Amino acid sequence: MRFKPVLMRFAVGLAAFLAITIPASAQEKTVNLVGFGDSLMAGYQLAENEGLPAQLQSKLREAGVNVKIDNAGVSGDTTQGGLARIDWSVPDGTDGVILELGANDALRGIQPEQTEKNLDDIITRLKARGISVLLVGMLAPPNMGGDYAERFNPLYKRLAEKHGLLLYPFVLDGVVTQAGLQLEDGMHPNAKGVGVMAERMLPLAREFVESIQRK
């Protein structure tokens, strides 16, 4: 059996070659995420590949992160609507949820205390299922007044601290004041605007995925 040492050396060499040529991320299990939110997550008036889940997934994969992000955004959704559908909109096998809700609550003048309670309940339900949460914040529109903003704006930070979550403070950061990044309604981002959102969210999203992989 003189060829046995040769075969052993070949096997060792092949294993070493594969370890070098196949990126570590490709050898890892795919992390399954769900983007759960309103029109800002759903991609209002945009093609499927132009929405936030698709563009963020693309950027993460370009960075070598093995991830899949499903879109569970519903245009017009409030935190109450999100709470009502959270159990069936996020399927079993989901590793993490990017939770973006609250914009429509503010536009409708819903009491910030109710918004906070609804989000708290959503987070609690997800955590009970072993699903990690990346919380994405919103700011109250200026026309709601200073008192409303003082009650609404801090609620995301409180929830993140309470539940130990990563927080992206403002989903429309870099887009809200840029007409060239918005649709004609002046409220929703266009495809280019979503690209800016995804790019700015990328570092925290990558940290989120890595925290899931460490579990």
Secondary structure as UniProt FT lines:
FT   HELIX           3..21
FT   HELIX           24..27
FT   STRAND          31..37
FT   HELIX           39..42
FT   TURN            43..45
FT   HELIX           48..50
FT   HELIX           52..62
FT   TURN            63..64
FT   STRAND          67..73
FT   TURN            75..76
FT   HELIX           79..89
FT   TURN            92..93
FT   STRAND          96..100
FT   HELIX           103..107
FT   TURN            108..109
FT   HELIX           112..128
FT   TURN            129..130
FT   STRAND          132..136
FT   HELIX           142..144
FT   HELIX           146..152
FT   TURN            153..154
FT   HELIX           155..163
FT   STRAND          166..168
FT   TURN            171..177
FT   HELIX           179..181
FT   TURN            184..185
FT   HELIX           191..213
//
